[in-house]
């Protein structure tokens, strides 16, 4: 699958404030449900995962782990 490169629209300015989470969030907002972020093989069938699905999964995992609090142990 070939993607058309448009240099101006694909440029990301690297600054000290840019973090991987910020970049991920920016891309998820940009592509949303319109673009596939990755594919996962489930029972022999490739299942597309959109950027919105990916963002939602990360959000729920993050909120789930946050509820335990930093340094909290069982």
C-alpha positions, -999 to +999 in steps of 0.1 A: +000+000+000+015+033-011+009+066+006+013+098-012+039+120+005+030+156+009+060+171+026+042+202+039+013+183+055+035+156+071+060+179+088+062+177+125+082+203+143+105+187+169+106+209+200+116+203+236+079+204+245+069+176+220+065+143+238+055+109+225+021+111+242+015+145+227+025+133+193+002+102+196-027+124+207-021+148+179-021+120+153-052+104+168-071+137+166-059+143+130-069+108+117-097+098+140-120+071+126-110+078+090-076+060+091-063+027+103-035+030+128-027-007+130-041-041+122-044-070+147-048-106+138-077-122+157-087-158+151-069-157+117-086-125+105-069-092+103-089-066+122-083-029+116-079-006+145-085+031+138-067+059+154-098+067+174-101+031+186-064+032+195-068+064+215-098+050+233-079+019+243-049+039+256-073+062+275-091+034+293-059+015+301-044+047+315-075+056+336-076+020+349-040+021+360-043+056+374-070+046+399-044+026+418-023+057+423+015+061+421+034+038+445+002+020+457+007-017+463-015-045+471 
